[in-house]
């Protein structure tokens, strides 16, 4: 096999109480990429459709993660990468992570899978870092492993795969404005109140327990962000209104997806997730800001060959 | 039934990464109490053995929690409480929690169990508060529910029962010096660095996942306290030495039990827990400070009738 086509999914990071550590994988949105083995040594981006991104390998997220892997192997051939980008950069649903993951996943398959997913995360982190100006894996991990993931640490990379209750569905609204991860990080304080930190880790511990026990009511009461949301929500027009609307329509919880501007909600059952979609849609239509909206089950597979 | 004898167990709170929320229950140490229904209305402490504690109901931890329950019921009789105290006050293994829990658990049984454990926690919090100067439930919850518990919130009281891997044993050393919870709280900062908080909640989330999956290696790497331990360990003579000794002897992890001065460690298997005991014993014998040391399996039952 010399060529492979893959689907690299969008992801939701942070998930309210799990800033920098928690994430889950979507299946209704994602990029497609073709990875091709070529005689010439090196990594080449040969096609980019969908959004205007750099063709220079060292400047392209997918290129940088591919190079990180390429430098770790010793082969007398190279790779071409075609990127069919569906996830808008800066949307808050893991656009750069999808690119970073796609190239290394595809190359690994063509190489006969010499690397495990933890090692792929290590390569992908290098690509992710050029987009968000810091090394983090909270979108990479769910894109690679699927389902809900917890990044225990990034040095060394340690990813935990959490269970995904089967009736859990996400509704994601993506206002068509850009909030850069680097900007969204800049608004965060360096210190947090101890009592807020305690509340946050109580909720994170509870959410992990709730995922293990498929306790939807506990998922609901755990999906709270008392630390970041007050800062970051200010960068997202009509955030509070959309969140309230989602909760009123029956969502278990809602919050900022990654660093925004996308807003995610989780619901029990697809019917509720669709009701939440309609309610969010109605609320956001009034704002005059264009948006996209998706309902997605939790994608437990992650990046895959198509 | 007009009289009941109960065993109210010692507990370990915080458990490294779970400050203010996590705890587990011991079975080798605990108080005994006799609760007796009497004709005279009111709550009376009639006997205290073991340690010098106040007989005035309003000043006694067991008395205050008993009164909180007594004020919530309408009966034409009262209760006598005898306390056979084995857990030294200020030891860091939930001495006040054992007292606070014992009285309300015993009264509840004599009343025909009108209250559930969450409600008993609410009463017991009132007793705990007079000992530690703040309302918290991280020792009360494991004493009442047994096993590992996570206090999701105290207003309202919401306690989660986490699974206890069956080969998990605790070794607890208790230097015979007193560190008051209120003093130990005073050394803590009001603000914590965001990056430390993230590390702490990554470890807490991991520990909850590790308990659910009986993953002892993950328990090991999750048992870290990057926030409180640097402050509180200074109040405990030879803390770092004892911790290192426990880890070298094979413990999965070690840390301050509650607010100290007791130091807990967790091990896989009773043989390792005993080796850890011997090593800790040897190390602490050199300090000239008297101490007690216990090995205990995780007590999944909690407070009980004996």
Boltz contact constraints between the chains, C-beta under 6 A:
constraints:
  - contact:
      token1: [A, 20]
      token2: [B, 198]
      max_distance: 6.0
  - contact:
      token1: [A, 21]
      token2: [B, 202]
      max_distance: 6.0
  - contact:
      token1: [A, 150]
      token2: [B, 205]
      max_distance: 6.0
  - contact:
      token1: [A, 152]
      token2: [B, 202]
      max_distance: 6.0
  - contact:
      token1: [A, 152]
      token2: [B, 206]
      max_distance: 6.0
  - contact:
      token1: [A, 160]
      token2: [B, 209]
      max_distance: 6.0
  - contact:
      token1: [A, 190]
      token2: [B, 194]
      max_distance: 6.0
  - contact:
      token1: [A, 191]
      token2: [B, 191]
      max_distance: 6.0
  - contact:
      token1: [A, 191]
      token2: [B, 193]
      max_distance: 6.0
  - contact:
      token1: [A, 192]
      token2: [B, 194]
      max_distance: 6.0
  - contact:
      token1: [A, 192]
      token2: [B, 197]
      max_distance: 6.0
  - contact:
      token1: [A, 193]
      token2: [B, 191]
      max_distance: 6.0
  - contact:
      token1: [A, 194]
      token2: [B, 190]
      max_distance: 6.0
  - contact:
      token1: [A, 194]
      token2: [B, 192]
      max_distance: 6.0
  - contact:
      token1: [A, 197]
      token2: [B, 192]
      max_distance: 6.0
  - contact:
      token1: [A, 197]
      token2: [B, 197]
      max_distance: 6.0
  - contact:
      token1: [A, 198]
      token2: [B, 20]
      max_distance: 6.0
  - contact:
      token1: [A, 201]
      token2: [B, 201]
      max_distance: 6.0
  - contact:
      token1: [A, 201]
      token2: [B, 204]
      max_distance: 6.0
  - contact:
      token1: [A, 202]
      token2: [B, 21]
      max_distance: 6.0
  - contact:
      token1: [A, 202]
      token2: [B, 152]
      max_distance: 6.0
  - contact:
      token1: [A, 204]
      token2: [B, 201]
      max_distance: 6.0
  - contact:
      token1: [A, 204]
      token2: [B, 205]
      max_distance: 6.0
  - contact:
      token1: [A, 205]
      token2: [B, 150]
      max_distance: 6.0
  - contact:
      token1: [A, 205]
      token2: [B, 204]
      max_distance: 6.0
  - contact:
      token1: [A, 205]
      token2: [B, 208]
      max_distance: 6.0
  - contact:
      token1: [A, 206]
      token2: [B, 152]
      max_distance: 6.0
  - contact:
      token1: [A, 208]
      token2: [B, 205]
      max_distance: 6.0
  - contact:
      token1: [A, 208]
      token2: [B, 208]
      max_distance: 6.0
  - contact:
      token1: [A, 208]
      token2: [B, 209]
      max_distance: 6.0
  - contact:
      token1: [A, 209]
      token2: [B, 160]
      max_distance: 6.0
  - contact:
      token1: [A, 209]
      token2: [B, 208]
      max_distance: 6.0
  - contact:
      token1: [A, 212]
      token2: [B, 212]
      max_distance: 6.0
